[in-house]
Amino acid sequence: MKFKFDWFLTGMFVAIGLAWLFPGPGAQGGWLHPELLTKAGVALIFFLHGVSLSFAAMKQGALNWKLHLVVQGSVFLIFPLLGLALLPLTHGWLPEYLRIGLFYLCASPSTVSSSVALTAAAGGNVPAAVFNATLSSILGIVLTPLWLKLISAGEEIAFPLQSVVLSLIIWLVLPLLAGQLARRWLAGWAARNKKWVGVVDRLTILLLVYTSFCDSMHFGVWTEHGLTAVVTSFVLAVALFYTLLFLVGRICDWYQFSPPDRIAAVFCGSKKSMATGVPMAQLMFAGNPGLGLILLPIMIYHPLQLMICGALANRWKLQAAPTEDEPVTAE
């Protein structure tokens, strides 16, 4: 398989490296003023999402309720239940912040752009993928903090649900709605400049990654758990991904989904969004010195899912393509 350079993945390593070398500017009280920069960055990301989001495309894929039930149930029920199972299994030998991060990974929404792109590449049900990926981002604003509140008492972490949800509404929902309202004037511009809108979106995420890790470096959270945390997160991320892949596949078999619906269900139901997860974590765990460890699992899961799903998309596309012996009929 030919290697393709991914500047965003490289940028994540650069952002973490800069946080290690220069944690002061992005830490609380630093000259970058992360308490303000974070909120402005989150608002920008979701405003751009709103501008780019076409509800006409969502409407086209809205009627396949069995597929939607499978995808949203995988993202917000099966995945979090696996996260709940991990909590007692990891108690006493994993850092508390990393355990919270693993559960946060499990409770976070699915991706949007990559789920749709991979579904299209594999010949899957693209309208259903658009609907489910977008719906997941919206549902996650409420369901993700609810899941975190559920475990907060047992894990002895402070999680003020009302203020968290209010913050998410102000900095995520309102900019998303503002972006939707602005589509009347900006939709054409966003479509013509889709590449640069994506670049701004990803650069903003990298800035949030930098500020997320600055406090962790500043307070020495990584001094004791650095390599162990990375290796453990990688192993558990692989285990979670393949468990979800297996479970979603079996559910699709039970419902007897068509190949296009199965592809959409697998890609949307097994993915987790760093584009939504990082901004949400910045708001939900604001000022927490362990935010870098909390974000580590989702930052590992993100490139992992893209590599595996990319290979799956290529294989399924080849399997669906007609062989040389099969005639191709024009419609």
C-alpha positions in Angstrom: 0.0 0.0 0.0 1.4 3.3 -1.0 2.2 5.8 1.8 0.4 9.1 1.6 1.6 12.0 3.6 -1.0 13.4 6.1 0.0 16.9 7.2 -2.8 16.9 9.9 -1.4 13.8 11.6 2.1 15.2 11.4 0.7 18.5 12.8 -0.6 16.6 15.9 2.9 15.4 16.7 4.3 18.9 16.1 1.6 20.5 18.4 2.4 18.0 21.2 6.2 18.6 20.7 5.6 22.4 20.9 3.6 21.9 24.1 6.5 19.9 25.5 9.1 22.5 24.6 7.1 25.6 25.2 4.1 24.9 27.5 4.0 28.4 29.0 2.1 30.3 26.3 -0.7 27.8 26.0 -1.1 27.0 29.7 -3.5 28.7 32.0 -2.4 32.3 32.5 -0.1 32.1 29.4 0.1 35.0 26.9 -2.1 33.1 24.4 -5.0 33.3 26.9 -6.2 29.8 26.2 -9.4 30.3 28.2 -10.5 32.8 25.5 -8.6 31.2 22.5 -10.2 27.8 23.2 -13.8 29.2 23.1 -13.1 31.3 20.0 -11.5 28.3 18.2 -14.4 26.0 19.1 -16.9 28.6 17.9 -15.0 29.0 14.6 -15.0 25.2 14.0 -18.7 24.8 14.5 -19.6 28.0 12.5 -17.7 26.5 9.6 -19.5 23.2 10.1 -22.8 25.0 10.0 -21.9 26.8 6.8 -20.8 23.5 5.1 -23.7 21.5 6.4 -26.5 20.8 3.8 -29.8 19.8 5.3 -31.0 18.9 1.8 -28.3 16.1 1.8 -29.4 15.0 5.3 -33.1 14.9 4.3 -32.2 12.6 1.4 -30.9 9.9 3.8 -33.4 10.4 6.7 -35.9 7.6 6.0 -33.8 4.5 6.6 -34.6 4.3 10.3 -33.2 0.8 10.9 -29.8 1.9 9.7 -30.0 5.1 11.8 -30.9 3.1 14.9 -27.9 0.8 14.4 -25.4 3.7 13.8 -26.6 5.9 16.7 -27.0 2.8 19.0 -23.4 1.8 18.2 -22.0 5.3 18.8 -24.0 6.3 21.9 -24.9 2.9 23.5 -22.7 0.0 22.6 -19.5 2.0 22.6 -20.1 3.7 26.0 -21.1 0.4 27.5 -17.7 -1.0 26.4 -16.2 2.1 28.0 -18.1 1.3 31.3 -16.7 -2.2 31.2 -13.2 -0.9 30.9 -13.4 1.3 34.0 -13.3 -1.5 36.6 -10.9 -3.5 34.5 -8.4 -0.6 34.4 -8.9 0.5 38.0 -5.7 0.7 40.0 -3.2 0.3 37.1 -4.0 3.1 34.7 -3.8 6.8 35.5 -7.2 8.3 36.4 -7.1 10.9 33.6 -6.3 8.2 31.0 -9.2 6.0 32.2 -11.5 9.1 31.9 -10.1 9.7 28.4 -10.8 6.1 27.4 -14.4 6.5 28.5 -14.6 9.9 26.8 -13.5 8.3 23.6 -16.3 5.8 23.9 -18.9 8.4 24.6 -17.9 11.0 21.9 -19.8 11.4 18.6 -18.9 9.8 15.3 -17.0 11.6 12.5 -18.6 13.6 9.7 -16.3 14.2 6.8 -14.3 11.0 6.9 -17.3 8.7 7.5 -19.0 10.2 4.4 -15.8 10.1 2.3 -15.0 6.5 3.2 -18.6 5.4 2.6 -18.5 7.0 -0.8 -15.1 5.5 -1.6 -16.4 2.0 -0.7 -19.7 2.4 -2.7 -21.9 2.7 0.4 -25.1 4.6 1.1 -23.8 8.2 1.1 -27.1 10.0 1.9 -27.5 7.8 5.0 -23.9 8.4 6.0 -24.4 12.2 5.7 -27.5 12.0 7.9 -26.0 9.8 10.5 -22.7 11.5 10.8 -24.4 14.9 11.2 -27.0 13.6 13.6 -24.3 12.0 15.7 -22.5 15.4 16.1 -25.8 17.0 17.2 -26.8 14.3 19.6 -23.3 14.2 21.1 -23.7 17.7 22.5 -26.3 16.3 24.9 -25.5 12.5 25.2 -21.7 12.8 25.7 -21.9 15.0 28.8 -24.7 12.8 30.1 -22.5 9.8 29.9 -19.6 11.6 31.6 -21.9 12.8 34.4 -23.0 9.2 34.9 -19.4 8.0 35.6 -18.3 11.2 37.4 -19.5 10.1 40.9 -17.8 6.7 40.7 -14.6 8.2 39.4 -14.6 11.1 41.8 -14.2 13.8 39.2 -16.0 17.2 39.2 -18.4 17.3 36.3 -21.1 20.1 36.7 -23.6 18.9 34.0 -25.7 22.0 33.8 -22.8 24.4 33.3 -21.1 22.0 30.8 -24.3 21.6 28.7 -24.8 25.4 28.8 -21.2 26.0 27.7 -21.7 23.5 24.8 -24.9 25.2 23.7 -23.2 28.6 23.7 -20.0 27.7 22.0 -21.1 24.8 19.8 -24.8 24.9 19.1 -25.2 28.7 18.6 -22.2 29.0 16.2 -23.6 25.9 14.3 -27.0 27.6 13.9 -25.3 30.9 13.0 -23.4 29.0 10.2 -26.6 27.5 9.0 -28.2 30.9 8.8 -25.1 32.2 7.0 -25.4 29.5 4.3 -27.7 31.8 2.4 -24.7 34.1 1.7 -21.7 31.8 2.3 -22.7 28.3 1.0 -21.4 29.1 -2.5 -18.2 30.5 -1.1 -17.7 27.5 1.2 -18.3 25.1 -1.7 -15.7 26.9 -3.9 -13.2 27.0 -1.1 -13.9 23.7 0.5 -10.2 22.8 0.7 -9.2 26.0 2.5 -12.2 25.8 4.8 -10.9 22.3 5.8 -7.4 23.7 6.3 -8.7 26.4 8.7 -10.8 23.9 10.5 -7.8 21.5 11.0 -5.4 24.2 11.9 -7.8 25.4 14.6 -8.0 21.8 15.9 -4.2 21.6 16.1 -4.1 24.9 18.0 -6.6 23.3 20.5 -4.4 20.2 20.7 -1.4 22.4 21.6 -3.3 24.3 24.4 -4.8 21.0 25.6 -1.3 19.5 26.2 0.3 22.7 27.6 -1.3 22.4 31.0 -0.5 18.7 31.2 3.2 19.5 30.4 3.2 22.5 32.7 1.9 20.4 35.7 4.1 17.4 35.0 1.3 15.0 34.3 3.4 13.2 31.6 6.5 12.8 33.8 5.2 9.6 35.4 3.0 8.1 32.7 4.3 9.1 29.3 5.3 6.0 27.3 3.0 3.7 29.4 0.0 5.9 28.6 0.7 5.9 24.9 1.2 2.1 24.5 -1.8 1.3 26.7 -4.0 3.7 24.8 -2.9 2.2 21.5 -3.6 -1.4 22.5 -7.0 -0.5 24.0 -7.9 1.6 21.0 -7.2 -1.3 18.6 -9.2 -3.6 20.8 -12.2 -1.2 21.0 -12.2 -0.6 17.2 -12.2 -4.3 16.2 -14.8 -5.1 18.9 -17.1 -2.4 17.4 -16.4 -3.6 13.9 -17.4 -7.1 14.8 -20.5 -6.1 16.7 -21.8 -3.7 14.1 -21.1 -6.4 11.4 -23.2 -9.0 13.3 -26.1 -6.5 13.8 -26.0 -5.7 10.1 -26.2 -9.5 9.4 -29.2 -9.8 11.7 -31.0 -6.9 10.0 -30.0 -8.3 6.6 -28.7 -4.9 5.4 -27.8 -4.4 1.8 -24.1 -4.0 1.1 -24.4 -0.1 0.7 -26.3 0.1 4.0 -23.8 -2.2 5.7 -20.9 -0.1 4.6 -22.5 3.1 5.9 -23.3 1.4 9.2 -19.8 0.1 9.8 -18.1 3.4 8.9 -20.4 5.7 10.8 -20.9 3.3 13.8 -17.3 2.5 14.5 -15.8 6.0 14.1 -15.1 8.7 16.6 -14.6 12.3 15.8 -11.5 14.2 16.8 -12.8 17.4 15.1 -15.8 17.3 17.6 -14.1 15.5 20.4 -11.2 17.9 21.0 -13.4 21.1 21.1 -15.9 19.4 23.4 -13.3 18.2 25.7 -11.8 21.7 25.9 -15.1 23.0 27.2 -16.1 20.0 29.3 -12.7 19.7 31.1 -11.7 23.3 31.0 -8.7 24.0 33.3 -8.1 20.3 34.0 -4.4 19.7 34.2 -4.9 16.1 32.9 -6.6 17.2 29.7 -3.7 16.0 27.6 -4.1 12.4 29.0 -7.9 12.7 28.6 -7.5 13.5 24.9 -4.7 10.9 24.2 -7.1 7.9 23.4 -9.1 9.8 20.9 -6.0 11.2 19.3 -4.6 7.7 18.9 -8.0 6.3 17.7 -8.4 8.9 15.1 -5.5 8.0 12.7 -6.0 4.3 13.6 -9.6 4.3 12.4 -8.7 6.2 9.2 -5.9 3.7 8.3 -8.1 0.6 8.9 -11.2 2.0 7.4 -9.3 3.2 4.4 -8.0 -0.3 3.7 -11.5 -1.7 4.2 -13.0 0.9 1.8 -10.5 -0.1 -0.9 -11.2 -3.8 -0.4 -15.0 -3.4 -0.4 -14.8 -1.2 -3.5 -12.8 -3.9 -5.3 -15.2 -6.6 -4.2 -18.2 -4.6 -5.6 -16.5 -3.8 -8.9 -17.5 -6.1 -11.8 -14.9 -8.6 -13.0 -13.6 -8.7 -16.5 -16.0 -11.6 -17.2 -19.0 -9.7 -16.1 -20.7 -7.3 -18.6 -21.2 -3.8 -17.4 -24.7 -2.6 -18.3 -25.4 1.1 -18.8 -28.5 2.6 -17.2 
